[in-house]
Amino acid sequence: MTVFVFVASLCGAMALGMPIAFALVVCGVVLMTWMVQIGIYPAFDAQVIAQKMLNGADSFILLAIPFFILAGELMNAGGLSRRIIHFAQTLVGHWRGGLGYVTIIAAVILASLSGSAAADTAALAAILVPMMRGAGYNQRRSLGLVAAGGIIAPVIPPSIGFVVFGVAANVSIPQLFIAGLVPGILLGLSLILAWRYIAQREETGAILPRCSARERWQATKDGAFALAMPAFILGSIRLGWATPTEAAVVATVYALSIGMFVYGELKVKHLFGIFLSAAKLTAMIMFLVSAALISSWLITAANIPAEIGELLAPLADNQTLLLVVILAMVLVISTSLDFTPTVLILTPVLMPVVKQAGIEPVYFGVLFIIVNAIGLITPPVGVVLNVVSGVAKVPMTEVIKGVVPFHMAQTATMFLLVAWPPLVMAPFRFLSGRISFIAMIQQLFGS
């Protein structure tokens, strides 16, 4: 009954059109009232709700979120994103369907800079959609590819999604960052395979002229500072020189310095708008984090994770089947909820079940973030679909129709990672310095 009260109050508040953050607060109030009625909690106390909200945002680790968001905004305004796209264009722009490959390569590189799906997608859509239109590419396929490329951002570090999950699940964020690197690249490879299949069977527009070695070298030099940023961020975390929060600050300062003093495209007059945009998005995410902590705390106090665990107990002996059921359930839920609230609501519910089944929390965290990222291109909510629709000024139905093959490719990749856990854990152990390269190969291929 407690589970029903939790779900009914949350869904009921959202059905009334209430913003998700406020719906979470209402859900917490209703859940506390119910717990008082059945004797689990002594008395309703509004001060406790306020204190839990305050505690939800009072975390040093969460400072990484506003700084990574700001770094993404500065990167787009300072010309870093445009130079990365131009660099990719000089490499593969002359292939059949070349601008599609440019989109995927640029998406992977941009993902390693900001960690925000919305910011990366907006940058890709603003630059590449007009280019693909002008080159005669199929509009639906172009829009769908840009959307699918944008959701790599929450998986490849530095990832805002990993920061939120790590705080909610009490899992090491640096370990999540390292573990997400290879799966994020695999998501990009799945898009390359899907696009190659489409490019061979459909008209993909004009083929761009091959760039000379001189042009490629010039593009590499021009984008060197932007291309060095991912190695700089990840290297500092991997070597223990900086925490994720400190790395986020360094990324912000780096993007600001390069945009203003090296490329010269970022002016002082642009800063107010950039900071305002980053502040708005940060406020939205942090309010969600604060509101979700109320429900998370009450969920634990009401012993809901144990009830969910009992429901899933028959699957506990088969980790693969359990993960398939959990991820399928999360994918369905993510069609109606945005990325951050889904992570915040479901993490405290699912983590006890996952630990009880003996599943490695870091491994589950990677899969959990991937399935929530895929939810960003799953209608009807599909935040990234809305971003592409808005930037490209096309109906959302066009984006939905175009994203289908890429959605299928990324979903298949996710379930491949479920069926083959060493694909995540073996590279993670190697990159963490726990095993040798030979041992990684042996774990991957079971020899």
N, C-alpha and C positions, 0 to 999 in steps of 0.2 A: 504493500500500500504506500509505503514511503517513496519507493521508486516512482509510482504512479503520480503522487503529489508533486514530486520534483519535475517530472516530464510535463505533466499537465499545466503546472503553473508557468513554466518557461515557455512552452509552446503557445499557451493561451495569451500570455503577455505579448509575444511576437505577432500572434494572429491579430491582435488589436492594433497593430502598427507601431508598437513601442520599439524604440531603438534597442539593439541587443544589450548594450551596457545597462540600460535601465531595466530591461527585462530580467537580467541576472540579479539585480538588486531586489526586484519584486519577488523573484523566485526564492531568494534567500529569506526574505521576510515571511513568505508563505510557509517555507520549509521550517523555519524556527517556530512559527505559530503551531504548526502541526506537531512538531516534536514536543512542545509544551503540553499539548492536548493528550499525547500518548505517554507522557511521563519520562521521555528521554532527556529533556532539557528542563531545568527548574522553572524559569520564567522568561517571558519575552523581554529583551533589553535592547533598545534602539542604539544605546551607546556601544554595545558590542559590535553591531553592524558597522558603525562609523569607524571604530578602532580597526576592525579587520580590513576595511577599505584602505585606511591609511597605511596599515602594515603591508598591504598588497603592493603598494608602490614604493615602499621604503626598502629598496634593495640596491646595493652598489652595482651588482651584476646587470641590473636592468638599465643602467646608464648607457650600456652599449647600444640600446635601441635608438634613442634620439640621435646619437652620434653617427651610427651607420646610415640612418635616414638622411641626415644632413650631408654626409659624405656623398650619397647618391645624388642629391639635388645639386651639390657643387660640381660633381663630376659631369652631369648633363649640361649645366650652364657654362662650365669652363672649357668645353670642347673636348674633354677626354673621350666621351662616348662616340663622338663623330669620328675621331681619329682611329679608334679601335675598329669601327665599321669600315673605314677607308682601308685600313691595313688588311682586313679580311678580304675586301674586294680585290685588292691587287693580287692576292694569292689564288683565289678560286673564282673570281668574277667571270672568267672566260669559259668556264665549264658550261655544259648544257644545264640550264636551271641554276646558273651560277649564283644569282642573287639569293636563292634559297639557301645555298650552302653558306653564303656570307651572313645571312640572318642567324643561322645556327651557331657558327663560329663566334660571331659577335655576342650572341646571347650567353654562351658559355663564359666568355671573357668578362662580360659585364656582370654576370652572376658572381664572379669572384671579387667584385669591387664593392657592391652595395648591399646585397642580401635582401633587397626588396623587390618582389615580383611586379608590383605596380609601377615603381620607378623605372625598372629595366624595360618593361613592356612599353611604357610611354615613350622612352627614348628610341627603342627599336621601331615602333609604329610611326613616330614622327619623321624619321629619316628614311626608313626602308620601304614603307608602303607607297609613298609617292614615286620612289625609284622603280619599284616593281610595276606600278601602274604604267609609268612612262615606257617601260621596256616591253609592255604587252603581256605581262603575266596574268594568269587567271586570278581574279580578285579574291574569290572565296578562299582558294588555296593559300594565297599570300597572307591574308588576314589570319587564317587558321594557324599557319606556321609561325607567325609573329607571336600569337597568343601562346602557343605551346612552348616556344622558345623562352618566353618570359617566366614561365613557372619553374625553370631550372634554378632561378635565383634563391628560393628558400632551401635548396638542397646543397648546392656548392657553397662552402664557407667563403667569407663570413656570412652567416645566415641569421636573420632576425628570428626565424622560426625555431632554430636550435636554441637560441638564447631563451625564448619563452618556454619551450619544452624543458630545457635544462633546469630552469628555476622551478617550474611546476612539478617536475618529477624528481628533483634533487639528483640530477645526473650531471657529470662533468661536462661542461660546455666545450672546453678544448678537445676532449675526446670525441664529442659529437661532430665538431668541425672536421677533425681528421677523418672520421669514419664516413662523412658525407661526400668526400672528394671524389672517390671512384664511382659511387652510384650516380652522382651528378653528371659526371662525364658520360656514363652509360646512357643516361637519359638523352644527352646530346647525340650520342651515336645512334640511338633508336630513331631520332628525328632524321638523321642523315640517311638511314636505310629507308625510312618511309618516303622521304623526299626523292631519293634516287628512283624508287619504284614509280612514283608519280611522274617524275621528269621523263622517264623512258616511255611512258604511255600517254601522257597528255601534253598539250602545247604549253610550254613554259616561258614563252616570250623570246625576245631577241637575245642573242649571245653577245656579250660584251667583248671588245677587243682584248687580246692578251697584253698584260702590262710587261714592260721591259724589266730587265734586272735592275736597271737604274731607278725606275719608278718604284719597284718593290723596296729597294734599299732606302729610297727617300721616304716612303710611307712608314717603314720600320723606324727610321730615325725620328720622324715627326711624331710617331706614337710611342716612342720608347718610354717616356715617363709614365704614360698611361698603362702600358703593358707591364711595366715593372711593379706597379702598385699591388697586384695580387700576391706576387712572390714576397714583397716587402711585408704585407699584412700577415700572411700565413706563416712565413718564415719566423717572424718575431714571436708568434704564438707557439709554433712547434719547438723553437729553441729555448723557450721559457723566458724570453726577454720581456714579454708583455702578456698581460691577461687579455681576454677578449674585449673587456671594457677599455683598457688602455690602448689596444690595437685600434678600436673604433675612433678614439680621440686622435691617434696618429693618422689614421686614414682621412679624417676630416681636415686636419691641418695640411696634410699632403695634397689633397684635392684642391683646397683653397689656394695654397702656394703655387701649385702648377698652373691652375686656371688663371691666376692673377699675374704672376711674375714670369712664367715661362711662355705660356700660350698667349697671354694678354687678352683673352676673350672675356674674362670675368672682371667686371667693373664694380666699383664701390656702390654705384647706384643700383646694381642688381641684388646686392646682399639682403636688403630688407625683405624683398619678395621671396627670396630663397629661404631665409630664416623663418618667415611667416608660414610658408608652405610646410616646412619641416616641423614647425611647432604644432600646426594643426593636426598633422598625421600622428605625431608623437602623443598629443593630448588624447586623441581617439584611442590609440593602442593602450596607453597607460590607464585610461579610465576603464577599458575592458579588463585589463589585468587586475585592477583594484576590485572591480565588481565581481569578477570571477572568483576571487579568493574567498568571498563570503560563501558562495555556493560550495566551493571546494572544502572549506572547513566544516560546513554543515553536512556535506555528503559523507565525510569521514566520521563525524560524530554520530550520524544516523546509521552507520555501518552498511551503507549502500554498496561499497566495493565488495563486501563479503556476500551480499545477496546476488550481485552480478557474478561473482565467482562461483556461487552454487549453481547458477543457471548454465555457466560454461564448464562446470566441473567434468561432465562426460567427455569433453574434448581435451582436458588437461594432459592426458597421456600422449597425445599426438600434437606436438608443437606446430607442425606445418599446417595441419587442419585448423588448429586454434587461431593461428595468424591469419589464414585465409578468411575465416569467419569474421574476425575482428576488423580486418582491413576492408572487407566488403561492407560491413556495417558502418564503418567510418566514412567510406566513400558515399554511401547513401545519405548519411547525415550531412556531409559536406555539400550536398546539393542545395541544402536549405540554410546553412550557416556559413559565415565567412571563416577564413583561415584561423585567425587568432582566437575567436571565441570557441571554435571547435577544439583547438589544442587545449585551451584553458579548462573547458568543461569536461572533456573526456579523459585527460591525462590522469587526474586523481582517481577516476573510476577504474581505468584499465590497468594502471601500473601494478596494483596489488595482485591482480589476476596474472599478469605477465610474469612477475617475480615468482609467484607460487608455481607457475608452470616451468620454471627454470630457464626462461628465455633471457638472454643477455640484454640488459636495459639499453645499452648503446645501440645494439642491433635493432631493437624494437623502435627506438627513437628515430633512427634513419628511415625505417619503413613507414612509421607513423607520419613523419613530416612529408615524405613523398606522396602518400595517399591524400594528405590534406592539400598539398600543392596541386595535385591532379584535380581536386575539387574546385580549384580556382578557374578551371576551364570546363566545368561541368554545369550546365544550366539546371535550374532557372536562375540561381544567384550569379555564379560565375563572374567574380569581380574582375578578373583579367579580361574576360570577354567584353565586359562593359568598358574597360579602359581602351581596348582596341577599337571598339565601336565608336567611342567618343572622340578619340584622336583622329581616326580615319574618316569620321563623319559618314558612317554607313549604318544601316539597320543591324541590330544585334543578331537577327536571324541569319544574315550573311556570314557572320563570324562563326556562328554555331555550326552551320553546314560545312564550312571550310575546315573546322578543327577536328572533325570526326576521325580521319585516318591517323592523325598525330596523337589524339587522345588514346586511341587503341594501341598505338606503338608504345606510348609511355606506360599505360596500364599493364601491358604485357611485360615490360621491363620490370615493373614493380613485382609482379608475381614470379618472374624469373629469380629475383633476389630472395623471394620467400622460399622457392624450391631449392636454391643453391646458396645457403648462408655464407659459405667461405668467400663468395664474391664480394661480400661486404667486410667480413671479419678478418680475412687473411691480409688484404692490403692495409686494413686498419692496424693490425698488429705489426706489420712491417714498417709502416710510416711512423708508428709510435716507438719504434726501436726495440720491440719485444721479441721479434724473430728475425732471422736472416732472410735474404731474398730467396735462397734455395728452399728454406722452410715454407715461405709463402707459396711458392710454386707447388710444393708437395701438398700443402693444405688445399690449394685450389683444385688440384686434380686427383687428390686422394691417394697419392703414392708415397 
